Amino acid sequence: MRPVVLCLSACALGAAAGSARGQVDGAPPALEERNSIFYAGLGLSSISSDFNNLSNATNLDMLAGAHVPRLTWLSGEMALSFTVAPGNNHGPRSASTGGTPCSVPPSLLDPDGTPDGCDSGATTTADPGATGSQNDLQMTNLGAFAVLRTPGPVFALARYGYRYINTSIAEIQADDQTGTAYSVGAGYRWGAGLSKFELAYTRYSRHLDYVGLSVAYGFGGLPTAR
């Protein structure tokens, strides 16, 4: 799967770089690009969770959007994201209180009730910061968002919307499967249309955070545009 992902990403980035180079060399942007109202793109994200026994996962992101005609700073987007490299589950963790717990009843080992090297009053409890799931971190996510982007070649962005998560981690699936998400980030536009690179942080849910890089290309000009 990783070679396919790398190929898709390289193709998208290569196409974007070629378009950007055309602008630098003085070639006029295509009419469709100048008047585009739709855009689509690919990206990769590193997904972290708030469970300390899970490593980061890597997701492939696909997006499609459209800006409001004559209001290029306001867009609506649909985003699909799925895991291509799961985050490793390092297994359950436990914490001890009061010293080293005794593995057998003290009365069986020591007449005074306290075996050497252990504390009869110590207890072992599950780490509250670890997931109880034995699965690696992987998911398929779908979202719909409103997006604001400032004008100019270099821009800031803010994204807010509703999302759905289908994940292998029971705690997330049980209490955080649907809800809102938001992003903040920055990007660079080339040419005269909607094509752009973006780097963004997303608070996707109570348990999940994204840091992602994406590239998008504009298309679909208004029929009356000249």
Secondary structure, DSSP 8 states (H G I E B T S, - for coil): -HHHHHHHHHHHHHHHHHHHHHHHTT----HHHHTEEEEEEEEEEEEEES-TTB--EEEEEEEEEEEETTEEEEEEEEEEEEEEE-B-B----EEEESSSB-SS-GGGT-TTS--TT-BTT-EEEE-TTS-S--S-B-EEEEEEEEEEE-SSSEEEEEEEEEEEEEES-HHHHHH-SEEEEEEEEEEEE-TTSS-EEEEEEEE-SSSEEEEEEEEEEEEEE-TT--
